[in-house]
């Protein structure tokens, strides 16, 4: 079985989140994207402390498409330096993990 990954991406709003998820799904780079609204991000940027309301996108993918996914998110993202973090999945429901793998395979 292929290894699964969870990728976290913050975006400025729900429209960007939906566009990002749809594009990545169409390109078979993710099996699923969840959008979590109302995330408050507090961070340092260009020497100043910032506080912004963002949305968190949680993407599920396979490790074999991860490099392409990371590049594509960066291309589609409106930020100069987007937050894109990939985390390993150490365990999960086997049928769900198999579905993630099938969903990110190239169509034959």
QUIZINOR-V178201 format. One line per field, one symbol per residue. ss: DSSP state (2 for helix, 1 for strand, 0 for the rest). phi: phi as a letter, one per 30 degrees, with the letter a starting at -180 (. if undefined). psi: psi as a letter, one per 30 degrees, with the letter a starting at -180 (. if undefined). A space follows every 50 residues. Layout:
BEGIN
ss = ???
phi = ???
psi = ???
END
This chain:
BEGIN
ss = 00011111111002222222222222000001111111111111100111 11111111111100022222222222000000011111000002222222 22200000
phi = .ddcbcccbcbdadddedddeddddddhcbcabcccdidcccacbhibdc bbcbbcccccbcddceedddddddddddddbddbbccdcdaadeddddde dddcdddc
psi = klklkkkkkklfleeeeeeeeeeeeeghflfkkkkjlhkkkklkkhgkkl kkkakkkjkkllfffeeeeeeeeeefkfleikjjkkkkjflljeeeeeee eefgkkk.
END
